[in-house]
Amino acid sequence: MIHVENLTRYYDDFCAVDGIHLNIQKGEILGLLGPNGAGKTTTLRMLTGYLQPSAGQIRVKDFTIGPDTLEIKKRIGYLPESAPLYHDMTLSIMT
């Protein structure tokens, strides 16, 4: 279902994720554990198509991140730690 080969992400010269390999089958459950700064959030953002990897390949079912990113986003529910909203948005209540 989810196949990851050599997944890597750099921020300038800093390597946040270094060559992860995963093969998750239907029905399996995976937990990403590690200290702050270990690359868990960066990995999830790449797996869900919200962040481009620097290297490697991600496949979800028969779709590949890159050419099929929109199709993958349609099939994966992802709620990040902080909601992806504009921080300067304000709320107007009309009565």
N, CA, C and O atoms as CSV, one atom per row, in Angstrom:
chain,resi,resn,atom,element,x,y,z
A,1,MET,N,N,0.818,-1.206,0.000
A,1,MET,CA,C,0.000,0.000,0.000
A,1,MET,C,C,0.858,1.266,0.000
A,1,MET,O,O,0.658,2.153,-0.829
A,2,ILE,N,N,1.821,1.350,0.936
A,2,ILE,CA,C,2.739,2.493,0.967
A,2,ILE,C,C,4.154,1.941,0.866
A,2,ILE,O,O,4.587,1.137,1.692
A,3,HIS,N,N,4.866,2.390,-0.163
A,3,HIS,CA,C,6.227,1.919,-0.402
A,3,HIS,C,C,7.140,3.138,-0.512
A,3,HIS,O,O,6.899,4.033,-1.323
A,4,VAL,N,N,8.183,3.163,0.305
A,4,VAL,CA,C,9.114,4.286,0.357
A,4,VAL,C,C,10.526,3.758,0.143
A,4,VAL,O,O,10.950,2.809,0.803
A,5,GLU,N,N,11.245,4.375,-0.779
A,5,GLU,CA,C,12.631,3.990,-1.056
A,5,GLU,C,C,13.538,5.207,-0.947
A,5,GLU,O,O,13.331,6.213,-1.626
A,6,ASN,N,N,14.533,5.105,-0.096
A,6,ASN,CA,C,15.597,6.102,0.024
A,6,ASN,C,C,15.062,7.528,0.226
A,6,ASN,O,O,15.600,8.474,-0.349
A,7,LEU,N,N,14.021,7.685,1.028
A,7,LEU,CA,C,13.401,8.995,1.252
A,7,LEU,C,C,14.352,9.902,2.023
A,7,LEU,O,O,14.811,9.563,3.114
A,8,THR,N,N,14.637,11.056,1.438
A,8,THR,CA,C,15.602,11.992,2.007
A,8,THR,C,C,15.072,13.407,1.855
A,8,THR,O,O,14.455,13.751,0.847
A,9,ARG,N,N,15.326,14.228,2.883
A,9,ARG,CA,C,14.930,15.639,2.812
A,9,ARG,C,C,16.006,16.501,3.453
A,9,ARG,O,O,16.396,16.296,4.602
A,10,TYR,N,N,16.473,17.475,2.675
A,10,TYR,CA,C,17.439,18.459,3.156
A,10,TYR,C,C,16.766,19.813,3.279
A,10,TYR,O,O,15.928,20.176,2.452
A,11,TYR,N,N,17.131,20.556,4.306
A,11,TYR,CA,C,16.827,21.972,4.425
A,11,TYR,C,C,18.174,22.666,4.332
A,11,TYR,O,O,18.940,22.664,5.296
A,12,ASP,N,N,18.467,23.251,3.198
A,12,ASP,CA,C,19.804,23.783,2.902
A,12,ASP,C,C,20.833,22.669,3.102
A,12,ASP,O,O,20.786,21.667,2.387
A,13,ASP,N,N,21.757,22.813,4.047
A,13,ASP,CA,C,22.788,21.792,4.283
A,13,ASP,C,C,22.396,20.791,5.366
A,13,ASP,O,O,23.132,19.837,5.614
A,14,PHE,N,N,21.240,20.995,6.019
A,14,PHE,CA,C,20.820,20.133,7.119
A,14,PHE,C,C,19.968,18.978,6.586
A,14,PHE,O,O,18.963,19.197,5.910
A,15,CYS,N,N,20.379,17.757,6.898
A,15,CYS,CA,C,19.637,16.568,6.478
A,15,CYS,C,C,18.631,16.214,7.576
A,15,CYS,O,O,19.012,15.744,8.648
A,16,ALA,N,N,17.332,16.447,7.297
A,16,ALA,CA,C,16.279,16.180,8.278
A,16,ALA,C,C,15.818,14.729,8.227
A,16,ALA,O,O,15.460,14.158,9.256
A,17,VAL,N,N,15.824,14.125,7.036
A,17,VAL,CA,C,15.437,12.722,6.839
A,17,VAL,C,C,16.487,12.120,5.923
A,17,VAL,O,O,16.780,12.662,4.858
A,18,ASP,N,N,17.054,10.987,6.346
A,18,ASP,CA,C,18.213,10.439,5.643
A,18,ASP,C,C,17.975,9.007,5.173
A,18,ASP,O,O,18.269,8.057,5.899
A,19,GLY,N,N,17.449,8.851,3.975
A,19,GLY,CA,C,17.368,7.546,3.321
A,19,GLY,C,C,16.446,6.528,3.962
A,19,GLY,O,O,16.851,5.384,4.170
A,20,ILE,N,N,15.215,6.910,4.283
A,20,ILE,CA,C,14.263,5.989,4.904
A,20,ILE,C,C,13.713,5.010,3.866
A,20,ILE,O,O,13.418,5.389,2.732
A,21,HIS,N,N,13.582,3.751,4.272
A,21,HIS,CA,C,12.950,2.714,3.464
A,21,HIS,C,C,11.799,2.129,4.279
A,21,HIS,O,O,11.996,1.715,5.421
A,22,LEU,N,N,10.586,2.094,3.692
A,22,LEU,CA,C,9.410,1.520,4.360
A,22,LEU,C,C,8.605,0.727,3.346
A,22,LEU,O,O,8.576,1.056,2.160
A,23,ASN,N,N,7.956,-0.318,3.826
A,23,ASN,CA,C,7.009,-1.055,3.007
A,23,ASN,C,C,5.850,-1.433,3.935
A,23,ASN,O,O,5.960,-2.373,4.722
A,24,ILE,N,N,4.752,-0.705,3.838
A,24,ILE,CA,C,3.609,-0.880,4.730
A,24,ILE,C,C,2.481,-1.522,3.935
A,24,ILE,O,O,2.016,-0.966,2.940
A,25,GLN,N,N,2.051,-2.682,4.377
A,25,GLN,CA,C,0.990,-3.417,3.688
A,25,GLN,C,C,-0.375,-3.045,4.245
A,25,GLN,O,O,-0.477,-2.481,5.334
A,26,LYS,N,N,-1.410,-3.360,3.501
A,26,LYS,CA,C,-2.780,-3.106,3.927
A,26,LYS,C,C,-3.023,-3.792,5.273
A,26,LYS,O,O,-2.691,-4.965,5.449
A,27,GLY,N,N,-3.603,-3.053,6.219
A,27,GLY,CA,C,-3.909,-3.591,7.536
A,27,GLY,C,C,-2.804,-3.420,8.557
A,27,GLY,O,O,-3.043,-3.595,9.751
A,28,GLU,N,N,-1.598,-3.082,8.120
A,28,GLU,CA,C,-0.496,-2.864,9.067
A,28,GLU,C,C,-0.605,-1.467,9.669
A,28,GLU,O,O,-1.129,-0.541,9.051
A,29,ILE,N,N,-0.101,-1.345,10.879
A,29,ILE,CA,C,-0.070,-0.060,11.577
A,29,ILE,C,C,1.384,0.273,11.861
A,29,ILE,O,O,2.149,-0.574,12.324
A,30,LEU,N,N,1.756,1.511,11.581
A,30,LEU,CA,C,3.130,1.961,11.777
A,30,LEU,C,C,3.132,3.163,12.701
A,30,LEU,O,O,2.318,4.072,12.540
A,31,GLY,N,N,4.022,3.177,13.649
A,31,GLY,CA,C,4.212,4.338,14.511
A,31,GLY,C,C,5.594,4.903,14.288
A,31,GLY,O,O,6.569,4.153,14.228
A,32,LEU,N,N,5.695,6.216,14.163
A,32,LEU,CA,C,6.995,6.875,14.046
A,32,LEU,C,C,7.351,7.433,15.418
A,32,LEU,O,O,6.681,8.334,15.921
A,33,LEU,N,N,8.380,6.908,16.003
A,33,LEU,CA,C,8.810,7.325,17.334
A,33,LEU,C,C,10.203,7.925,17.258
A,33,LEU,O,O,11.040,7.486,16.470
A,34,GLY,N,N,10.439,8.919,18.075
A,34,GLY,CA,C,11.763,9.512,18.135
A,34,GLY,C,C,11.701,10.852,18.832
A,34,GLY,O,O,10.621,11.404,19.041
A,35,PRO,N,N,12.858,11.373,19.191
A,35,PRO,CA,C,12.905,12.660,19.888
A,35,PRO,C,C,12.550,13.801,18.942
A,35,PRO,O,O,12.509,13.629,17.724
A,36,ASN,N,N,12.294,14.975,19.528
A,36,ASN,CA,C,12.062,16.174,18.722
A,36,ASN,C,C,13.235,16.372,17.779
A,36,ASN,O,O,14.395,16.229,18.167
A,37,GLY,N,N,12.914,16.706,16.527
A,37,GLY,CA,C,13.963,16.945,15.541
A,37,GLY,C,C,14.436,15.701,14.821
A,37,GLY,O,O,15.388,15.765,14.042
A,38,ALA,N,N,13.785,14.554,15.066
A,38,ALA,CA,C,14.221,13.298,14.448
A,38,ALA,C,C,13.741,13.155,13.005
A,38,ALA,O,O,14.236,12.287,12.287
A,39,GLY,N,N,12.789,13.981,12.558
A,39,GLY,CA,C,12.312,13.922,11.186
A,39,GLY,C,C,10.945,13.291,11.020
A,39,GLY,O,O,10.533,13.000,9.897
A,40,LYS,N,N,10.232,13.073,12.115
A,40,LYS,CA,C,8.905,12.429,12.040
A,40,LYS,C,C,7.908,13.285,11.260
A,40,LYS,O,O,7.254,12.788,10.343
A,41,THR,N,N,7.789,14.538,11.607
A,41,THR,CA,C,6.844,15.427,10.939
A,41,THR,C,C,7.240,15.632,9.479
A,41,THR,O,O,6.378,15.624,8.600
A,42,THR,N,N,8.504,15.810,9.219
A,42,THR,CA,C,8.981,15.973,7.844
A,42,THR,C,C,8.645,14.738,7.024
A,42,THR,O,O,8.229,14.860,5.872
A,43,THR,N,N,8.816,13.562,7.589
A,43,THR,CA,C,8.490,12.313,6.891
A,43,THR,C,C,7.002,12.255,6.569
A,43,THR,O,O,6.631,11.935,5.440
A,44,LEU,N,N,6.146,12.558,7.539
A,44,LEU,CA,C,4.699,12.542,7.304
A,44,LEU,C,C,4.294,13.575,6.254
A,44,LEU,O,O,3.424,13.303,5.427
A,45,ARG,N,N,4.897,14.720,6.277
A,45,ARG,CA,C,4.576,15.745,5.273
A,45,ARG,C,C,4.967,15.284,3.871
A,45,ARG,O,O,4.275,15.596,2.903
A,46,MET,N,N,6.057,14.554,3.756
A,46,MET,CA,C,6.449,14.022,2.449
A,46,MET,C,C,5.521,12.886,2.028
A,46,MET,O,O,5.124,12.814,0.865
A,47,LEU,N,N,5.171,12.000,2.958
A,47,LEU,CA,C,4.293,10.880,2.638
A,47,LEU,C,C,2.913,11.341,2.177
A,47,LEU,O,O,2.266,10.663,1.380
A,48,THR,N,N,2.465,12.482,2.672
A,48,THR,CA,C,1.145,12.976,2.327
A,48,THR,C,C,1.171,14.000,1.188
A,48,THR,O,O,0.125,14.526,0.808
A,49,GLY,N,N,2.334,14.279,0.650
A,49,GLY,CA,C,2.441,15.169,-0.496
A,49,GLY,C,C,2.470,16.645,-0.180
A,49,GLY,O,O,2.365,17.464,-1.093
A,50,TYR,N,N,2.608,17.014,1.082
A,50,TYR,CA,C,2.637,18.421,1.455
A,50,TYR,C,C,4.045,19.003,1.449
A,50,TYR,O,O,4.224,20.208,1.628
A,51,LEU,N,N,5.042,18.148,1.244
A,51,LEU,CA,C,6.433,18.575,1.186
A,51,LEU,C,C,7.151,17.668,0.193
A,51,LEU,O,O,7.008,16.447,0.248
A,52,GLN,N,N,7.913,18.256,-0.702
A,52,GLN,CA,C,8.646,17.480,-1.692
A,52,GLN,C,C,9.914,16.885,-1.082
A,52,GLN,O,O,10.649,17.592,-0.392
A,53,PRO,N,N,10.181,15.618,-1.319
A,53,PRO,CA,C,11.445,15.048,-0.864
A,53,PRO,C,C,12.612,15.581,-1.689
A,53,PRO,O,O,12.440,15.954,-2.849
A,54,SER,N,N,13.789,15.616,-1.092
A,54,SER,CA,C,14.998,15.970,-1.836
A,54,SER,C,C,15.432,14.806,-2.708
A,54,SER,O,O,15.997,15.000,-3.785
A,55,ALA,N,N,15.163,13.593,-2.236
A,55,ALA,CA,C,15.507,12.388,-2.996
A,55,ALA,C,C,14.597,11.260,-2.540
A,55,ALA,O,O,13.966,11.341,-1.486
A,56,GLY,N,N,14.538,10.216,-3.338
A,56,GLY,CA,C,13.768,9.040,-2.982
A,56,GLY,C,C,12.439,8.976,-3.709
A,56,GLY,O,O,12.075,9.879,-4.463
A,57,GLN,N,N,11.725,7.892,-3.466
A,57,GLN,CA,C,10.450,7.652,-4.128
A,57,GLN,C,C,9.405,7.229,-3.108
A,57,GLN,O,O,9.696,6.470,-2.184
A,58,ILE,N,N,8.178,7.731,-3.286
A,58,ILE,CA,C,7.038,7.368,-2.441
A,58,ILE,C,C,5.924,6.892,-3.354
A,58,ILE,O,O,5.532,7.584,-4.294
A,59,ARG,N,N,5.421,5.703,-3.064
A,59,ARG,CA,C,4.259,5.194,-3.793
A,59,ARG,C,C,3.163,4.850,-2.803
A,59,ARG,O,O,3.420,4.218,-1.778
A,60,VAL,N,N,1.948,5.263,-3.107
A,60,VAL,CA,C,0.763,4.912,-2.328
A,60,VAL,C,C,-0.176,4.211,-3.301
A,60,VAL,O,O,-0.650,4.814,-4.264
A,61,LYS,N,N,-0.442,2.929,-3.039
A,61,LYS,CA,C,-1.176,2.085,-3.983
A,61,LYS,C,C,-0.431,2.122,-5.310
A,61,LYS,O,O,0.749,1.775,-5.361
A,62,ASP,N,N,-1.091,2.532,-6.376
A,62,ASP,CA,C,-0.443,2.597,-7.688
A,62,ASP,C,C,-0.017,4.010,-8.065
A,62,ASP,O,O,0.288,4.277,-9.227
A,63,PHE,N,N,0.006,4.915,-7.090
A,63,PHE,CA,C,0.306,6.319,-7.355
A,63,PHE,C,C,1.670,6.688,-6.796
A,63,PHE,O,O,2.111,6.140,-5.785
A,64,THR,N,N,2.336,7.629,-7.468
A,64,THR,CA,C,3.674,8.070,-7.084
A,64,THR,C,C,3.639,9.554,-6.739
A,64,THR,O,O,3.049,10.358,-7.460
A,65,ILE,N,N,4.282,9.907,-5.621
A,65,ILE,CA,C,4.414,11.323,-5.268
A,65,ILE,C,C,5.171,12.003,-6.397
A,65,ILE,O,O,6.183,11.495,-6.880
A,66,GLY,N,N,4.680,13.126,-6.798
A,66,GLY,CA,C,5.218,13.853,-7.960
A,66,GLY,C,C,4.125,13.919,-8.999
A,66,GLY,O,O,3.306,14.838,-8.984
A,67,PRO,N,N,4.102,12.943,-9.912
A,67,PRO,CA,C,3.069,12.996,-10.954
A,67,PRO,C,C,1.650,12.750,-10.443
A,67,PRO,O,O,0.689,13.231,-11.043
A,68,ASP,N,N,1.506,12.007,-9.340
A,68,ASP,CA,C,0.182,11.637,-8.829
A,68,ASP,C,C,-0.109,12.212,-7.446
A,68,ASP,O,O,-0.956,11.682,-6.728
A,69,THR,N,N,0.572,13.277,-7.065
A,69,THR,CA,C,0.431,13.819,-5.711
A,69,THR,C,C,-1.019,14.157,-5.381
A,69,THR,O,O,-1.478,13.863,-4.277
A,70,LEU,N,N,-1.744,14.762,-6.306
A,70,LEU,CA,C,-3.136,15.121,-6.033
A,70,LEU,C,C,-3.980,13.880,-5.756
A,70,LEU,O,O,-4.825,13.905,-4.861
A,71,GLU,N,N,-3.775,12.807,-6.495
A,71,GLU,CA,C,-4.516,11.566,-6.264
A,71,GLU,C,C,-4.198,10.975,-4.893
A,71,GLU,O,O,-5.083,10.429,-4.232
A,72,ILE,N,N,-2.954,11.079,-4.466
A,72,ILE,CA,C,-2.565,10.580,-3.143
A,72,ILE,C,C,-3.223,11.422,-2.056
A,72,ILE,O,O,-3.727,10.880,-1.073
A,73,LYS,N,N,-3.221,12.740,-2.222
A,73,LYS,CA,C,-3.857,13.625,-1.237
A,73,LYS,C,C,-5.346,13.309,-1.090
A,73,LYS,O,O,-5.899,13.433,0.003
A,74,LYS,N,N,-5.990,12.907,-2.172
A,74,LYS,CA,C,-7.409,12.559,-2.121
A,74,LYS,C,C,-7.657,11.305,-1.290
A,74,LYS,O,O,-8.764,11.110,-0.787
A,75,ARG,N,N,-6.649,10.455,-1.138
A,75,ARG,CA,C,-6.821,9.157,-0.492
A,75,ARG,C,C,-6.274,9.094,0.939
A,75,ARG,O,O,-6.509,8.119,1.653
A,76,ILE,N,N,-5.552,10.126,1.350
A,76,ILE,CA,C,-4.938,10.113,2.679
A,76,ILE,C,C,-5.510,11.260,3.505
A,76,ILE,O,O,-5.527,12.407,3.058
A,77,GLY,N,N,-5.975,10.946,4.703
A,77,GLY,CA,C,-6.394,11.974,5.642
A,77,GLY,C,C,-5.205,12.339,6.518
A,77,GLY,O,O,-4.562,11.458,7.090
A,78,TYR,N,N,-4.912,13.613,6.627
A,78,TYR,CA,C,-3.748,14.055,7.389
A,78,TYR,C,C,-4.110,15.306,8.163
A,78,TYR,O,O,-4.474,16.322,7.570
A,79,LEU,N,N,-4.012,15.241,9.490
A,79,LEU,CA,C,-4.255,16.395,10.344
A,79,LEU,C,C,-2.947,16.714,11.066
A,79,LEU,O,O,-2.582,16.033,12.025
A,80,PRO,N,N,-2.248,17.744,10.607
A,80,PRO,CA,C,-0.967,18.080,11.228
A,80,PRO,C,C,-1.144,18.618,12.643
A,80,PRO,O,O,-2.250,18.958,13.064
A,81,GLU,N,N,-0.039,18.686,13.358
A,81,GLU,CA,C,-0.053,19.174,14.743
A,81,GLU,C,C,-0.656,20.564,14.838
A,81,GLU,O,O,-1.472,20.834,15.720
A,82,SER,N,N,-0.257,21.442,13.933
A,82,SER,CA,C,-0.863,22.774,13.885
A,82,SER,C,C,-1.627,22.874,12.571
A,82,SER,O,O,-1.123,22.498,11.513
A,83,ALA,N,N,-2.842,23.383,12.656
A,83,ALA,CA,C,-3.697,23.465,11.475
A,83,ALA,C,C,-3.039,24.329,10.402
A,83,ALA,O,O,-2.468,25.372,10.718
A,84,PRO,N,N,-3.111,23.908,9.139
A,84,PRO,CA,C,-2.440,24.651,8.063
A,84,PRO,C,C,-3.260,25.859,7.612
A,84,PRO,O,O,-3.758,25.900,6.487
A,85,LEU,N,N,-3.392,26.831,8.497
A,85,LEU,CA,C,-4.127,28.050,8.202
A,85,LEU,C,C,-3.165,29.220,8.182
A,85,LEU,O,O,-2.049,29.137,8.694
A,86,TYR,N,N,-3.612,30.298,7.589
A,86,TYR,CA,C,-2.803,31.513,7.612
A,86,TYR,C,C,-2.861,32.096,9.021
A,86,TYR,O,O,-3.943,32.266,9.582
A,87,HIS,N,N,-1.723,32.393,9.579
A,87,HIS,CA,C,-1.658,32.871,10.962
A,87,HIS,C,C,-2.215,34.277,11.127
A,87,HIS,O,O,-2.540,34.687,12.241
A,88,ASP,N,N,-2.330,35.021,10.030
A,88,ASP,CA,C,-2.840,36.383,10.142
A,88,ASP,C,C,-4.319,36.475,9.807
A,88,ASP,O,O,-4.852,37.578,9.685
A,89,MET,N,N,-4.994,35.339,9.656
A,89,MET,CA,C,-6.424,35.349,9.382
A,89,MET,C,C,-7.192,35.733,10.648
A,89,MET,O,O,-6.841,35.330,11.757
A,90,THR,N,N,-8.231,36.510,10.450
A,90,THR,CA,C,-9.067,36.894,11.586
A,90,THR,C,C,-10.474,36.390,11.355
A,90,THR,O,O,-10.858,36.081,10.227
A,91,LEU,N,N,-11.218,36.309,12.400
A,91,LEU,CA,C,-12.582,35.807,12.358
A,91,LEU,C,C,-13.550,36.973,12.439
A,91,LEU,O,O,-13.435,37.831,13.314
A,92,SER,N,N,-14.505,36.995,11.518
A,92,SER,CA,C,-15.573,38.008,11.558
A,92,SER,C,C,-16.882,37.282,11.847
A,92,SER,O,O,-17.244,36.327,11.160
A,93,ILE,N,N,-17.571,37.744,12.855
A,93,ILE,CA,C,-18.857,37.161,13.210
A,93,ILE,C,C,-19.937,38.159,12.808
A,93,ILE,O,O,-19.961,39.302,13.264
A,94,MET,N,N,-20.818,37.695,11.952
A,94,MET,CA,C,-21.909,38.556,11.501
A,94,MET,C,C,-23.184,38.158,12.248
A,94,MET,O,O,-23.530,36.980,12.339
A,95,THR,N,N,-23.863,39.157,12.772
A,95,THR,CA,C,-25.122,38.877,13.482
A,95,THR,C,C,-26.295,39.447,12.764
A,95,THR,O,O,-27.428,39.305,13.222
